[in-house]
Amino acid sequence: MLVYLDQNYASRMAKHLLGQGGHEAFGRLYRALKGRALAPPSPFHVLETLHPVRGPEERVGYLLPALQEVFAALSGGLWVRPWQEVAWRQARGLFREDLLWTGGSWEVPADLSPFLGLPEALRGLPYREALEAALKEVKGRTGLGEVPFVRLLARLLALMATDPHRKPRPSDLLDAVMAATLYPYADLLLTDRYLRNLLPERSVGGRQKEVEALVDRLSHGVDSSP
């Protein structure tokens, strides 16, 4: 079973390993995943750990040793490739060997620069217009065809930009690119409630009751069914 831990899940597991209180459910999930799932780190984890979009600057990177311990136990030595490499390979189909490799590093963060300014440019448009504009921009900025990464990223950006009940967050672009990269391949995407609602089929939110329910399923041998 291939599981992706977003930064909230991974960092709370790391905080549990450091002995910080309030993260016990994530500690139980960490133990439940061992030997039952493959959960690799990604350049998105590197970006959020070493170059966070918010948080006190003096705290940057303090979780890195604990995160490395988490992923050493769960990754089998594999990493998620940079989104550019994953997306380009999708022209031939969706294959997990195009997602995973052994060449990752905690020194190389994800590069979101091709998409800077795009979420802001979509705001105020009706959803259909935002989706069409996002598709055109993503293809134009990356040189990609309409592969799954492009379609999903455009849809997520359009949904985020046109949601009248939600204030945009600094992490929206990173979350959208991460999900567009991982969701087509993962059995489970462990993320926040908002992305879980946008991608309900194979996602689990980060509330304690959801985490505890997932631990219970894993302990009873249930794999990818949310």
Secondary structure, DSSP 8 states (H G I E B T S, - for coil): -BEEE-HHHHHHHHHHHTT-TT-HHHHHHHHHHTTT-B----HHHHHHHHS-SSS-GGGTTTTHHHHHHHHHHHSTT-EE--HHHHHHHGGG---GGGTEES---TT-----GGGTTHHHHHTTS-HHHHHHHHHHHHHHHH---S-HHHHHHHHHHHHHHT-TTS---TTHHHHHHHHHHHTTT-SEEE--HHHHHHSGGGEE--SHHHHHHHHHHHHTT--S--
